[in-house]
Amino acid sequence: MKNCYRRAELFEQNGRHDQRGTGDVVSSSAMSLAKYRYIVVEGPIGVGKTSLARRIAAETGAQALLEQPQENPFLERFYRDSTRYALPTQMFFLFQRMHQLRDMAQTDLFSAPVVSDFLLEKDPIFATLTLADDELNLYRQMFDHLTQQSARPDLVIYLQAAPATLAERIRRRGIPMESGISESYLQRLCESYSRFFHHYDSSPLLMVNAEHLNPIERSDDFALLMERIAGMRGKREFFNRGAK
């Protein structure tokens, strides 16, 4: 469990994907997700969770509930000086996510299917990696208080990738403030995700090794993933497609 999962090929390049057979994918995907009202796609930075969440929502007509990192005024400063800005960055994200979920519930948008790119329970992963002990104690008090009645997903899709893969993908997408993210940080992040999901049992979990799977750009792969989701019978399953 100390090692991260194998190299993945989920791309986040400008949200592009193959449009062949889109109509068939839409209809079959909607049927696949009929039993899931609230789906979360998760994984470390650069793994492709936002792109996949967007595509699932777009193809099925679900409501997308996505993180808004560009709204965090501390994030760019955090990447330059993580020690100084870790706490305000973390607290901003916690309050932002709570407000998004509460707004969704209050406007009754949960009456329609929802696909999100963040799992609130996972939030302490980053806090544990970046906060000093006294800051972490303060954060945990706030987290425990705010998340007592948060909604639980009907399904969590956990995307896995190796740190080197994440580093290359982050470099390729070219967001300036992410340029200082080190591979050693990504290694620790991957290990933290692995530990978290090793013990996670709050919702059904599909762990996806995407080494030979690209559901963002290839409609056949997307349809295969949706078929795998529809075929889930247990509460914890692993999807690993071999090379073609």
Secondary structure, DSSP 8 states (H G I E B T S, - for coil): --S---------STT----TTHHHHHHHHHHHTTT-SEEEEE-STTSSHHHHHHHHHHHHT-EEE---GGG-TTHHHHHH-HHHHHHHHHHHHHHHHHHHHHHHHHTTGGGS-EEES--GGGTHHHHHHH--HHHHHHHHHHHHHHTTT----SEEEEEE--HHHHHHHHHHHT-GGGTT--HHHHHHHHHHHHHHHHH--SS-EEEEE-TT--TTT-HHHHHHHHHHHHT--SSEEEEE----
